[in-house]
């Protein structure tokens, strides 16, 4: 099978980090994954030539807008101009790509470019929290959600800024190739394999590896190594050497979610590779990640959006 063509549309004054995220995930050849197809990568602009990048350097662009007509996935990194719209040629090229079925992806303020096409009207949209009010004001038909990391509406995907772009790109790999391949890509990048799109953007402090003076890190390591066992708040608080109330408060400060919600999401994450490569009954997989069958189905549908059986059919077929 031919490579899936990923094209990034560059803008004058663009942030190089977001371009680098897309290049890291989709431009590197990964023969060690042994998948039927991978991605090809192209950077284009409104026209070939030189684009200024944030930080005082420039990029030589070899391709113009015709590259979008051949793209399977188009990625829009942050635009430097959130108060103005791109030129009509850019908007027409994006609308045309969408009409023929290309996947459109925005990172951070790239959502302003997508919104200007009208393709986001009526859709839930993610962007960086600092731009959310402006995006909603400029494009009132767009349903802006300033709290989430990313949103997947099928053909159109949007994300908040910086690290959320990594999460969204890995989510795309997960959608295309399954959890196991996405996890291997994440491991090579030395990043967390999966953060659910609905996780809040506001995190007071990063989650670190377990150390003697890091009770939350200890709990996370303990929970991940005992994912198949029943873990109560009291038991986790005991591992942290904190009272249940102190533990819950400090855990939420570190992860922006409750211990119960975090543990449920990690159990679902752990089940995805099993569904993809294992033929065991759903009940067996549920037990392997610490759920009853009924609870597993309920939480799986709430978090993933489909049933475990539907997920298995989708990814085992791929």
C-alpha positions in Angstrom: 0.0 0.0 0.0 1.2 3.6 -0.7 2.2 5.9 2.1 -0.5 8.0 3.7 0.4 11.6 2.6 0.6 14.1 5.5 1.0 17.7 4.4 1.7 20.6 6.8 0.6 24.0 5.7 3.1 26.5 7.0 2.4 30.2 7.8 4.7 33.2 8.0 5.7 33.6 11.6 4.7 30.1 12.6 5.8 28.4 15.8 8.5 25.8 14.9 7.6 23.5 17.8 4.2 22.6 16.3 5.8 21.9 13.0 8.4 19.8 14.8 5.7 17.8 16.5 4.1 16.9 13.2 7.5 16.1 11.7 8.6 13.9 14.6 5.4 11.8 14.5 4.8 11.6 10.7 8.1 12.4 8.9 10.4 9.8 10.5 10.6 6.4 8.7 9.8 3.6 11.1 10.6 0.3 9.5 10.9 -1.3 12.9 7.1 -1.1 13.3 6.6 -3.5 10.4 3.2 -2.0 9.4 1.6 -2.3 6.0 1.9 1.5 5.4 3.3 4.5 7.1 3.2 8.3 6.4 5.0 10.5 3.8 5.6 14.1 4.9 5.5 17.4 3.0 5.7 21.0 4.1 4.0 23.5 1.9 3.1 27.2 2.0 0.8 29.6 0.2 3.6 29.6 -2.4 7.1 28.2 -2.6 9.8 30.3 -1.0 10.9 31.4 2.4 8.8 31.5 5.5 9.8 33.3 8.7 9.6 31.2 11.9 9.2 32.3 15.4 12.7 32.6 16.9 14.4 34.6 14.2 15.1 32.0 11.6 13.4 31.0 8.3 12.3 27.9 6.4 12.7 27.2 2.8 9.4 25.9 1.4 9.6 23.9 -1.9 5.8 23.3 -2.3 2.8 25.5 -2.8 -0.9 25.0 -2.3 -1.1 22.2 -5.0 0.4 19.9 -2.4 -2.9 20.1 -0.5 -4.7 18.6 -3.4 -2.7 15.4 -3.0 -2.9 15.2 0.8 -4.6 12.5 2.8 -4.1 14.4 6.0 -3.5 18.2 6.3 -2.1 19.6 9.5 -2.4 23.3 10.3 0.1 24.4 13.0 -0.5 27.7 14.9 -1.0 30.8 12.8 0.7 34.0 13.9 -2.4 36.1 12.8 -5.4 35.2 14.9 -7.2 38.4 14.0 -7.2 38.0 10.2 -8.2 35.3 7.8 -5.9 33.5 5.3 -6.1 34.4 1.6 -9.0 33.0 -0.5 -6.7 30.6 -2.3 -5.8 28.9 1.0 -9.4 28.7 2.1 -10.5 27.3 -1.2 -7.7 24.7 -1.1 -8.7 23.5 2.4 -12.4 23.4 1.4 -11.5 21.4 -1.7 -9.4 18.9 0.3 -12.2 18.4 2.8 -14.8 17.8 0.0 -12.7 15.0 -1.5 -12.3 13.4 2.0 -8.9 14.6 3.3 -8.5 14.7 7.1 -8.0 18.2 8.5 -6.1 18.7 11.7 -5.3 21.9 13.6 -2.9 22.5 16.5 -3.4 25.5 18.8 -4.3 28.7 16.8 -4.4 26.7 13.6 -8.1 26.4 14.5 -8.6 30.0 13.3 -7.6 29.0 9.8 -10.0 26.1 9.8 -12.8 28.2 11.3 -12.3 30.8 8.4 -13.2 28.0 5.9 -16.6 27.5 7.6 -15.9 23.8 8.0 -16.0 24.1 11.8 -19.5 25.6 12.0 -21.6 23.6 14.4 -18.6 21.4 15.5 -17.0 21.1 18.9 -13.5 22.7 18.6 -10.4 22.7 20.8 -7.8 25.5 20.8 -5.4 26.9 23.4 -7.3 28.4 26.3 -5.9 31.9 25.8 -7.5 32.0 22.3 -10.8 30.4 23.1 -12.8 33.6 23.7 -11.4 35.2 20.6 -12.1 32.2 18.5 -15.7 32.1 19.8 -16.2 35.8 19.2 -14.8 35.8 15.7 -16.7 32.6 14.7 -19.9 32.4 16.7 -21.1 29.3 14.9 -18.1 27.3 16.2 -18.6 25.4 19.5 -15.3 26.2 21.3 -14.3 24.0 24.2 -11.4 25.6 26.0 -11.0 22.9 28.6 -10.0 19.8 26.5 -6.7 18.8 25.0 -8.1 17.7 21.7 -11.3 16.8 19.9 -11.9 14.2 17.2 -14.9 14.9 15.0 -14.0 12.3 12.5 -12.7 14.1 9.4 -11.8 17.2 11.4 -9.6 17.1 14.5 -8.5 20.1 16.7 -6.2 20.5 19.6 -5.0 22.9 22.2 -1.4 24.2 22.1 2.1 22.8 22.5 2.0 19.4 24.2 -1.6 18.8 23.2 -0.4 18.7 19.6 1.7 15.7 20.5 -1.3 14.1 22.1 -3.4 14.7 19.0 -0.8 13.4 16.6 -0.4 10.2 18.7 -4.2 9.9 18.8 -4.1 9.9 14.9 -1.5 7.1 14.9 -3.6 5.2 17.4 -6.7 5.7 15.2 -4.8 4.6 12.0 -2.7 1.8 13.4 -4.0 0.9 16.9 -2.8 1.3 20.4 0.2 -0.9 20.3 1.8 1.0 17.4 1.0 4.4 18.9 2.5 3.3 22.2 5.7 2.3 20.4 5.9 5.6 18.7 5.4 7.4 22.0 8.1 5.3 23.6 10.6 6.3 21.0 9.6 10.0 21.6 9.9 9.5 25.4 6.4 10.8 26.0 3.2 9.5 27.6 1.6 7.1 25.2 -2.0 8.4 25.7 -3.7 11.3 27.3 -7.4 11.3 26.7 -8.6 14.3 24.7 -11.1 15.3 27.4 -8.4 15.9 30.0 -8.2 19.4 31.2 -5.6 21.8 29.8 -4.9 23.2 33.3 -2.4 21.1 35.2 -0.7 22.7 38.2 2.4 20.5 38.1 3.7 17.7 36.0 3.4 14.1 37.0 6.9 12.8 37.7 8.4 9.4 38.2 8.2 8.0 41.7 10.8 9.2 44.2 11.1 9.0 47.9 9.6 12.5 48.3 6.9 12.1 45.5 3.8 10.4 46.9 1.7 10.9 43.8 4.5 9.5 41.6 4.7 6.5 43.9 0.9 5.9 43.7 0.9 6.2 39.9 3.7 3.6 39.6 2.0 1.3 42.0 -1.4 1.6 40.3 0.1 1.0 36.8 1.8 -2.2 38.1 -1.4 -3.4 39.8 -3.9 -2.4 37.1 -5.7 -5.8 37.3 -6.4 -5.5 41.1 -9.1 -3.6 43.0 -7.6 -0.3 44.2 -9.6 1.8 46.6 -8.9 5.5 47.4 -8.0 4.4 50.9 -5.5 1.9 49.6 -3.9 4.4 47.2 -3.7 7.0 50.0 -1.9 4.4 52.1 0.7 4.0 49.4 1.1 7.8 49.3 1.3 7.9 53.2 -1.4 10.6 53.1 -5.0 10.7 54.4 -7.6 10.0 51.7 -8.6 13.6 51.7 -5.1 14.9 51.3 -4.3 12.3 48.7 -7.4 13.2 46.6 -6.5 16.9 46.7 -2.9 16.4 45.8 -3.6 13.9 43.1 -6.1 16.3 41.4 -3.5 19.1 41.6 -0.9 16.9 39.9 -3.1 15.4 37.2 -6.2 17.7 36.8 -8.5 14.7 37.4 -9.7 12.6 40.3 -7.9 9.3 41.3 -11.0 7.3 40.3 -11.3 8.9 36.9 -7.5 8.6 36.2 -7.5 4.9 37.2 -10.6 4.1 35.0 -8.9 5.7 32.0 -5.6 3.8 32.6 -7.5 0.5 32.8 -9.3 1.3 29.5 -5.9 2.2 28.0 -4.4 -1.1 29.2 -7.2 -3.0 27.5 -6.8 -1.6 24.0 -3.8 -3.7 23.0 -5.6 -6.8 24.3 -8.7 -6.1 22.2 -6.5 -5.6 19.2 -4.3 -8.7 19.3 -6.2 -11.1 21.7 -9.2 -13.3 20.9 -10.2 -13.8 24.5 -13.7 -13.0 25.6 -14.6 -9.5 26.5 -15.2 -10.7 30.1 -11.7 -12.1 30.3 -10.2 -8.8 29.1 -12.3 -6.8 31.5 -11.0 -9.0 34.4 -7.4 -8.6 33.2 -7.6 -4.8 33.7 -9.6 -4.8 36.9 -13.2 -4.4 35.8 -16.4 -6.5 35.9 -17.7 -7.1 32.4 -20.7 -4.8 32.8 -18.5 -2.0 34.3 -15.9 -2.4 31.6 -18.5 -2.0 28.8 -20.0 1.0 30.5 -16.7 2.8 31.0 -15.3 1.8 27.6 -18.2 3.3 25.8 -18.1 6.5 27.8 -14.4 7.0 27.2 -13.8 5.6 23.7 -17.2 6.3 22.3 -17.9 2.7 21.0 -18.3 -0.7 22.6 -15.3 -3.0 23.2 -16.6 -5.4 20.6 -16.9 -2.6 18.0 -13.4 -1.5 18.8 -12.1 -5.0 18.4 -13.8 -5.4 15.0 -12.3 -2.1 13.8 -8.7 -2.7 14.8 -8.4 -6.4 14.3 -9.7 -5.9 10.8 -7.0 -3.2 10.2 
